[in-house]
Amino acid sequence: MNDRQLLQRIACNPEVMTGKPVIRGTRLTVDFILNLLAHGQTADEIRREYPDLVLEDIQACLLFATKTLKDTDFMPLAG
């Protein structure tokens, strides 16, 4: 799957989760999935908990984050 196809799996709609990026057709936000990964859950574990997800949905979250941060020179982290 190419970048464009993966990114089509992400939607932003002001009426869903106040416009936060979500996996299309769900209320699962990109940041929620990334947080699960950051805290050690594997893609398989996430998919077992949310059986409607496919691997490409999780890959799309990672790609979305990568593309979003690509041109960021500095991002201060709150302590």
Phi and psi restraints in degrees (range 20) as a CNS / XPLOR table:
assign (resid 1 and name C) (resid 2 and name N)
       (resid 2 and name CA) (resid 2 and name C) 1.0 -87.2 20.0 2
assign (resid 2 and name N) (resid 2 and name CA)
       (resid 2 and name C) (resid 3 and name N) 1.0 173.6 20.0 2
assign (resid 2 and name C) (resid 3 and name N)
       (resid 3 and name CA) (resid 3 and name C) 1.0 -56.5 20.0 2
assign (resid 3 and name N) (resid 3 and name CA)
       (resid 3 and name C) (resid 4 and name N) 1.0 -45.8 20.0 2
assign (resid 3 and name C) (resid 4 and name N)
       (resid 4 and name CA) (resid 4 and name C) 1.0 -60.8 20.0 2
assign (resid 4 and name N) (resid 4 and name CA)
       (resid 4 and name C) (resid 5 and name N) 1.0 -43.3 20.0 2
assign (resid 4 and name C) (resid 5 and name N)
       (resid 5 and name CA) (resid 5 and name C) 1.0 -65.1 20.0 2
assign (resid 5 and name N) (resid 5 and name CA)
       (resid 5 and name C) (resid 6 and name N) 1.0 -41.2 20.0 2
assign (resid 5 and name C) (resid 6 and name N)
       (resid 6 and name CA) (resid 6 and name C) 1.0 -64.7 20.0 2
assign (resid 6 and name N) (resid 6 and name CA)
       (resid 6 and name C) (resid 7 and name N) 1.0 -45.6 20.0 2
assign (resid 6 and name C) (resid 7 and name N)
       (resid 7 and name CA) (resid 7 and name C) 1.0 -67.1 20.0 2
assign (resid 7 and name N) (resid 7 and name CA)
       (resid 7 and name C) (resid 8 and name N) 1.0 -21.0 20.0 2
assign (resid 7 and name C) (resid 8 and name N)
       (resid 8 and name CA) (resid 8 and name C) 1.0 -68.9 20.0 2
assign (resid 8 and name N) (resid 8 and name CA)
       (resid 8 and name C) (resid 9 and name N) 1.0 -13.8 20.0 2
assign (resid 8 and name C) (resid 9 and name N)
       (resid 9 and name CA) (resid 9 and name C) 1.0 -79.0 20.0 2
assign (resid 9 and name N) (resid 9 and name CA)
       (resid 9 and name C) (resid 10 and name N) 1.0 -10.0 20.0 2
assign (resid 9 and name C) (resid 10 and name N)
       (resid 10 and name CA) (resid 10 and name C) 1.0 -104.9 20.0 2
assign (resid 10 and name N) (resid 10 and name CA)
       (resid 10 and name C) (resid 11 and name N) 1.0 136.1 20.0 2
assign (resid 10 and name C) (resid 11 and name N)
       (resid 11 and name CA) (resid 11 and name C) 1.0 -128.7 20.0 2
assign (resid 11 and name N) (resid 11 and name CA)
       (resid 11 and name C) (resid 12 and name N) 1.0 148.7 20.0 2
assign (resid 11 and name C) (resid 12 and name N)
       (resid 12 and name CA) (resid 12 and name C) 1.0 -127.2 20.0 2
assign (resid 12 and name N) (resid 12 and name CA)
       (resid 12 and name C) (resid 13 and name N) 1.0 115.8 20.0 2
assign (resid 12 and name C) (resid 13 and name N)
       (resid 13 and name CA) (resid 13 and name C) 1.0 -137.0 20.0 2
assign (resid 13 and name N) (resid 13 and name CA)
       (resid 13 and name C) (resid 14 and name N) 1.0 122.6 20.0 2
assign (resid 13 and name C) (resid 14 and name N)
       (resid 14 and name CA) (resid 14 and name C) 1.0 -57.8 20.0 2
assign (resid 14 and name N) (resid 14 and name CA)
       (resid 14 and name C) (resid 15 and name N) 1.0 -19.3 20.0 2
assign (resid 14 and name C) (resid 15 and name N)
       (resid 15 and name CA) (resid 15 and name C) 1.0 -91.1 20.0 2
assign (resid 15 and name N) (resid 15 and name CA)
       (resid 15 and name C) (resid 16 and name N) 1.0 -3.3 20.0 2
assign (resid 15 and name C) (resid 16 and name N)
       (resid 16 and name CA) (resid 16 and name C) 1.0 -121.0 20.0 2
assign (resid 16 and name N) (resid 16 and name CA)
       (resid 16 and name C) (resid 17 and name N) 1.0 118.5 20.0 2
assign (resid 16 and name C) (resid 17 and name N)
       (resid 17 and name CA) (resid 17 and name C) 1.0 51.9 20.0 2
assign (resid 17 and name N) (resid 17 and name CA)
       (resid 17 and name C) (resid 18 and name N) 1.0 41.4 20.0 2
assign (resid 17 and name C) (resid 18 and name N)
       (resid 18 and name CA) (resid 18 and name C) 1.0 51.2 20.0 2
assign (resid 18 and name N) (resid 18 and name CA)
       (resid 18 and name C) (resid 19 and name N) 1.0 31.7 20.0 2
assign (resid 18 and name C) (resid 19 and name N)
       (resid 19 and name CA) (resid 19 and name C) 1.0 87.9 20.0 2
assign (resid 19 and name N) (resid 19 and name CA)
       (resid 19 and name C) (resid 20 and name N) 1.0 0.2 20.0 2
assign (resid 19 and name C) (resid 20 and name N)
       (resid 20 and name CA) (resid 20 and name C) 1.0 -64.7 20.0 2
assign (resid 20 and name N) (resid 20 and name CA)
       (resid 20 and name C) (resid 21 and name N) 1.0 149.0 20.0 2
assign (resid 20 and name C) (resid 21 and name N)
       (resid 21 and name CA) (resid 21 and name C) 1.0 -64.1 20.0 2
assign (resid 21 and name N) (resid 21 and name CA)
       (resid 21 and name C) (resid 22 and name N) 1.0 130.6 20.0 2
assign (resid 21 and name C) (resid 22 and name N)
       (resid 22 and name CA) (resid 22 and name C) 1.0 -128.6 20.0 2
assign (resid 22 and name N) (resid 22 and name CA)
       (resid 22 and name C) (resid 23 and name N) 1.0 162.1 20.0 2
assign (resid 22 and name C) (resid 23 and name N)
       (resid 23 and name CA) (resid 23 and name C) 1.0 -71.3 20.0 2
assign (resid 23 and name N) (resid 23 and name CA)
       (resid 23 and name C) (resid 24 and name N) 1.0 124.1 20.0 2
assign (resid 23 and name C) (resid 24 and name N)
       (resid 24 and name CA) (resid 24 and name C) 1.0 -48.5 20.0 2
assign (resid 24 and name N) (resid 24 and name CA)
       (resid 24 and name C) (resid 25 and name N) 1.0 132.2 20.0 2
assign (resid 24 and name C) (resid 25 and name N)
       (resid 25 and name CA) (resid 25 and name C) 1.0 83.7 20.0 2
assign (resid 25 and name N) (resid 25 and name CA)
       (resid 25 and name C) (resid 26 and name N) 1.0 4.0 20.0 2
assign (resid 25 and name C) (resid 26 and name N)
       (resid 26 and name CA) (resid 26 and name C) 1.0 -131.4 20.0 2
assign (resid 26 and name N) (resid 26 and name CA)
       (resid 26 and name C) (resid 27 and name N) 1.0 178.0 20.0 2
assign (resid 26 and name C) (resid 27 and name N)
       (resid 27 and name CA) (resid 27 and name C) 1.0 -111.7 20.0 2
assign (resid 27 and name N) (resid 27 and name CA)
       (resid 27 and name C) (resid 28 and name N) 1.0 19.6 20.0 2
assign (resid 27 and name C) (resid 28 and name N)
       (resid 28 and name CA) (resid 28 and name C) 1.0 -87.8 20.0 2
assign (resid 28 and name N) (resid 28 and name CA)
       (resid 28 and name C) (resid 29 and name N) 1.0 115.2 20.0 2
assign (resid 28 and name C) (resid 29 and name N)
       (resid 29 and name CA) (resid 29 and name C) 1.0 -79.1 20.0 2
assign (resid 29 and name N) (resid 29 and name CA)
       (resid 29 and name C) (resid 30 and name N) 1.0 154.4 20.0 2
assign (resid 29 and name C) (resid 30 and name N)
       (resid 30 and name CA) (resid 30 and name C) 1.0 -58.5 20.0 2
assign (resid 30 and name N) (resid 30 and name CA)
       (resid 30 and name C) (resid 31 and name N) 1.0 -44.3 20.0 2
assign (resid 30 and name C) (resid 31 and name N)
       (resid 31 and name CA) (resid 31 and name C) 1.0 -65.8 20.0 2
assign (resid 31 and name N) (resid 31 and name CA)
       (resid 31 and name C) (resid 32 and name N) 1.0 -31.4 20.0 2
assign (resid 31 and name C) (resid 32 and name N)
       (resid 32 and name CA) (resid 32 and name C) 1.0 -64.5 20.0 2
assign (resid 32 and name N) (resid 32 and name CA)
       (resid 32 and name C) (resid 33 and name N) 1.0 -46.1 20.0 2
assign (resid 32 and name C) (resid 33 and name N)
       (resid 33 and name CA) (resid 33 and name C) 1.0 -65.0 20.0 2
assign (resid 33 and name N) (resid 33 and name CA)
       (resid 33 and name C) (resid 34 and name N) 1.0 -42.5 20.0 2
assign (resid 33 and name C) (resid 34 and name N)
       (resid 34 and name CA) (resid 34 and name C) 1.0 -63.1 20.0 2
assign (resid 34 and name N) (resid 34 and name CA)
       (resid 34 and name C) (resid 35 and name N) 1.0 -38.0 20.0 2
assign (resid 34 and name C) (resid 35 and name N)
       (resid 35 and name CA) (resid 35 and name C) 1.0 -64.7 20.0 2
assign (resid 35 and name N) (resid 35 and name CA)
       (resid 35 and name C) (resid 36 and name N) 1.0 -40.6 20.0 2
assign (resid 35 and name C) (resid 36 and name N)
       (resid 36 and name CA) (resid 36 and name C) 1.0 -59.9 20.0 2
assign (resid 36 and name N) (resid 36 and name CA)
       (resid 36 and name C) (resid 37 and name N) 1.0 -45.5 20.0 2
assign (resid 36 and name C) (resid 37 and name N)
       (resid 37 and name CA) (resid 37 and name C) 1.0 -63.1 20.0 2
assign (resid 37 and name N) (resid 37 and name CA)
       (resid 37 and name C) (resid 38 and name N) 1.0 -41.9 20.0 2
assign (resid 37 and name C) (resid 38 and name N)
       (resid 38 and name CA) (resid 38 and name C) 1.0 -63.1 20.0 2
assign (resid 38 and name N) (resid 38 and name CA)
       (resid 38 and name C) (resid 39 and name N) 1.0 -28.1 20.0 2
assign (resid 38 and name C) (resid 39 and name N)
       (resid 39 and name CA) (resid 39 and name C) 1.0 -97.4 20.0 2
assign (resid 39 and name N) (resid 39 and name CA)
       (resid 39 and name C) (resid 40 and name N) 1.0 17.9 20.0 2
assign (resid 39 and name C) (resid 40 and name N)
       (resid 40 and name CA) (resid 40 and name C) 1.0 99.3 20.0 2
assign (resid 40 and name N) (resid 40 and name CA)
       (resid 40 and name C) (resid 41 and name N) 1.0 -3.5 20.0 2
assign (resid 40 and name C) (resid 41 and name N)
       (resid 41 and name CA) (resid 41 and name C) 1.0 -72.7 20.0 2
assign (resid 41 and name N) (resid 41 and name CA)
       (resid 41 and name C) (resid 42 and name N) 1.0 142.5 20.0 2
assign (resid 41 and name C) (resid 42 and name N)
       (resid 42 and name CA) (resid 42 and name C) 1.0 -88.7 20.0 2
assign (resid 42 and name N) (resid 42 and name CA)
       (resid 42 and name C) (resid 43 and name N) 1.0 164.3 20.0 2
assign (resid 42 and name C) (resid 43 and name N)
       (resid 43 and name CA) (resid 43 and name C) 1.0 -58.7 20.0 2
assign (resid 43 and name N) (resid 43 and name CA)
       (resid 43 and name C) (resid 44 and name N) 1.0 -39.4 20.0 2
assign (resid 43 and name C) (resid 44 and name N)
       (resid 44 and name CA) (resid 44 and name C) 1.0 -64.2 20.0 2
assign (resid 44 and name N) (resid 44 and name CA)
       (resid 44 and name C) (resid 45 and name N) 1.0 -40.5 20.0 2
assign (resid 44 and name C) (resid 45 and name N)
       (resid 45 and name CA) (resid 45 and name C) 1.0 -64.3 20.0 2
assign (resid 45 and name N) (resid 45 and name CA)
       (resid 45 and name C) (resid 46 and name N) 1.0 -41.8 20.0 2
assign (resid 45 and name C) (resid 46 and name N)
       (resid 46 and name CA) (resid 46 and name C) 1.0 -63.8 20.0 2
assign (resid 46 and name N) (resid 46 and name CA)
       (resid 46 and name C) (resid 47 and name N) 1.0 -43.3 20.0 2
assign (resid 46 and name C) (resid 47 and name N)
       (resid 47 and name CA) (resid 47 and name C) 1.0 -66.7 20.0 2
assign (resid 47 and name N) (resid 47 and name CA)
       (resid 47 and name C) (resid 48 and name N) 1.0 -31.3 20.0 2
assign (resid 47 and name C) (resid 48 and name N)
       (resid 48 and name CA) (resid 48 and name C) 1.0 -67.7 20.0 2
assign (resid 48 and name N) (resid 48 and name CA)
       (resid 48 and name C) (resid 49 and name N) 1.0 -38.5 20.0 2
assign (resid 48 and name C) (resid 49 and name N)
       (resid 49 and name CA) (resid 49 and name C) 1.0 -74.1 20.0 2
assign (resid 49 and name N) (resid 49 and name CA)
       (resid 49 and name C) (resid 50 and name N) 1.0 -30.6 20.0 2
assign (resid 49 and name C) (resid 50 and name N)
       (resid 50 and name CA) (resid 50 and name C) 1.0 -126.4 20.0 2
assign (resid 50 and name N) (resid 50 and name CA)
       (resid 50 and name C) (resid 51 and name N) 1.0 79.8 20.0 2
assign (resid 50 and name C) (resid 51 and name N)
       (resid 51 and name CA) (resid 51 and name C) 1.0 -63.0 20.0 2
assign (resid 51 and name N) (resid 51 and name CA)
       (resid 51 and name C) (resid 52 and name N) 1.0 -15.2 20.0 2
assign (resid 51 and name C) (resid 52 and name N)
       (resid 52 and name CA) (resid 52 and name C) 1.0 -78.2 20.0 2
assign (resid 52 and name N) (resid 52 and name CA)
       (resid 52 and name C) (resid 53 and name N) 1.0 -14.1 20.0 2
assign (resid 52 and name C) (resid 53 and name N)
       (resid 53 and name CA) (resid 53 and name C) 1.0 -78.0 20.0 2
assign (resid 53 and name N) (resid 53 and name CA)
       (resid 53 and name C) (resid 54 and name N) 1.0 149.2 20.0 2
assign (resid 53 and name C) (resid 54 and name N)
       (resid 54 and name CA) (resid 54 and name C) 1.0 -118.6 20.0 2
assign (resid 54 and name N) (resid 54 and name CA)
       (resid 54 and name C) (resid 55 and name N) 1.0 164.7 20.0 2
assign (resid 54 and name C) (resid 55 and name N)
       (resid 55 and name CA) (resid 55 and name C) 1.0 -55.3 20.0 2
assign (resid 55 and name N) (resid 55 and name CA)
       (resid 55 and name C) (resid 56 and name N) 1.0 -38.0 20.0 2
assign (resid 55 and name C) (resid 56 and name N)
       (resid 56 and name CA) (resid 56 and name C) 1.0 -62.2 20.0 2
assign (resid 56 and name N) (resid 56 and name CA)
       (resid 56 and name C) (resid 57 and name N) 1.0 -28.6 20.0 2
assign (resid 56 and name C) (resid 57 and name N)
       (resid 57 and name CA) (resid 57 and name C) 1.0 -64.0 20.0 2
assign (resid 57 and name N) (resid 57 and name CA)
       (resid 57 and name C) (resid 58 and name N) 1.0 -42.6 20.0 2
assign (resid 57 and name C) (resid 58 and name N)
       (resid 58 and name CA) (resid 58 and name C) 1.0 -70.3 20.0 2
assign (resid 58 and name N) (resid 58 and name CA)
       (resid 58 and name C) (resid 59 and name N) 1.0 -40.8 20.0 2
assign (resid 58 and name C) (resid 59 and name N)
       (resid 59 and name CA) (resid 59 and name C) 1.0 -61.3 20.0 2
assign (resid 59 and name N) (resid 59 and name CA)
       (resid 59 and name C) (resid 60 and name N) 1.0 -38.1 20.0 2
assign (resid 59 and name C) (resid 60 and name N)
       (resid 60 and name CA) (resid 60 and name C) 1.0 -62.9 20.0 2
assign (resid 60 and name N) (resid 60 and name CA)
       (resid 60 and name C) (resid 61 and name N) 1.0 -38.0 20.0 2
assign (resid 60 and name C) (resid 61 and name N)
       (resid 61 and name CA) (resid 61 and name C) 1.0 -62.7 20.0 2
assign (resid 61 and name N) (resid 61 and name CA)
       (resid 61 and name C) (resid 62 and name N) 1.0 -43.9 20.0 2
assign (resid 61 and name C) (resid 62 and name N)
       (resid 62 and name CA) (resid 62 and name C) 1.0 -64.6 20.0 2
assign (resid 62 and name N) (resid 62 and name CA)
       (resid 62 and name C) (resid 63 and name N) 1.0 -42.9 20.0 2
assign (resid 62 and name C) (resid 63 and name N)
       (resid 63 and name CA) (resid 63 and name C) 1.0 -65.7 20.0 2
assign (resid 63 and name N) (resid 63 and name CA)
       (resid 63 and name C) (resid 64 and name N) 1.0 -41.7 20.0 2
assign (resid 63 and name C) (resid 64 and name N)
       (resid 64 and name CA) (resid 64 and name C) 1.0 -58.5 20.0 2
assign (resid 64 and name N) (resid 64 and name CA)
       (resid 64 and name C) (resid 65 and name N) 1.0 -45.3 20.0 2
assign (resid 64 and name C) (resid 65 and name N)
       (resid 65 and name CA) (resid 65 and name C) 1.0 -63.4 20.0 2
assign (resid 65 and name N) (resid 65 and name CA)
       (resid 65 and name C) (resid 66 and name N) 1.0 -41.9 20.0 2
assign (resid 65 and name C) (resid 66 and name N)
       (resid 66 and name CA) (resid 66 and name C) 1.0 -61.9 20.0 2
assign (resid 66 and name N) (resid 66 and name CA)
       (resid 66 and name C) (resid 67 and name N) 1.0 -47.2 20.0 2
assign (resid 66 and name C) (resid 67 and name N)
       (resid 67 and name CA) (resid 67 and name C) 1.0 -66.4 20.0 2
assign (resid 67 and name N) (resid 67 and name CA)
       (resid 67 and name C) (resid 68 and name N) 1.0 -37.2 20.0 2
assign (resid 67 and name C) (resid 68 and name N)
       (resid 68 and name CA) (resid 68 and name C) 1.0 -65.8 20.0 2
assign (resid 68 and name N) (resid 68 and name CA)
       (resid 68 and name C) (resid 69 and name N) 1.0 -38.0 20.0 2
assign (resid 68 and name C) (resid 69 and name N)
       (resid 69 and name CA) (resid 69 and name C) 1.0 -90.6 20.0 2
assign (resid 69 and name N) (resid 69 and name CA)
       (resid 69 and name C) (resid 70 and name N) 1.0 -7.4 20.0 2
assign (resid 69 and name C) (resid 70 and name N)
       (resid 70 and name CA) (resid 70 and name C) 1.0 -51.6 20.0 2
assign (resid 70 and name N) (resid 70 and name CA)
       (resid 70 and name C) (resid 71 and name N) 1.0 -45.5 20.0 2
assign (resid 70 and name C) (resid 71 and name N)
       (resid 71 and name CA) (resid 71 and name C) 1.0 -99.2 20.0 2
assign (resid 71 and name N) (resid 71 and name CA)
       (resid 71 and name C) (resid 72 and name N) 1.0 14.5 20.0 2
assign (resid 71 and name C) (resid 72 and name N)
       (resid 72 and name CA) (resid 72 and name C) 1.0 -84.0 20.0 2
assign (resid 72 and name N) (resid 72 and name CA)
       (resid 72 and name C) (resid 73 and name N) 1.0 120.2 20.0 2
assign (resid 72 and name C) (resid 73 and name N)
       (resid 73 and name CA) (resid 73 and name C) 1.0 -80.8 20.0 2
assign (resid 73 and name N) (resid 73 and name CA)
       (resid 73 and name C) (resid 74 and name N) 1.0 -38.2 20.0 2
assign (resid 73 and name C) (resid 74 and name N)
       (resid 74 and name CA) (resid 74 and name C) 1.0 -150.7 20.0 2
assign (resid 74 and name N) (resid 74 and name CA)
       (resid 74 and name C) (resid 75 and name N) 1.0 133.3 20.0 2
assign (resid 74 and name C) (resid 75 and name N)
       (resid 75 and name CA) (resid 75 and name C) 1.0 -133.2 20.0 2
assign (resid 75 and name N) (resid 75 and name CA)
       (resid 75 and name C) (resid 76 and name N) 1.0 104.2 20.0 2
assign (resid 75 and name C) (resid 76 and name N)
       (resid 76 and name CA) (resid 76 and name C) 1.0 -66.6 20.0 2
assign (resid 76 and name N) (resid 76 and name CA)
       (resid 76 and name C) (resid 77 and name N) 1.0 138.2 20.0 2
assign (resid 76 and name C) (resid 77 and name N)
       (resid 77 and name CA) (resid 77 and name C) 1.0 -102.4 20.0 2
assign (resid 77 and name N) (resid 77 and name CA)
       (resid 77 and name C) (resid 78 and name N) 1.0 128.7 20.0 2
assign (resid 77 and name C) (resid 78 and name N)
       (resid 78 and name CA) (resid 78 and name C) 1.0 -68.5 20.0 2
assign (resid 78 and name N) (resid 78 and name CA)
       (resid 78 and name C) (resid 79 and name N) 1.0 138.2 20.0 2
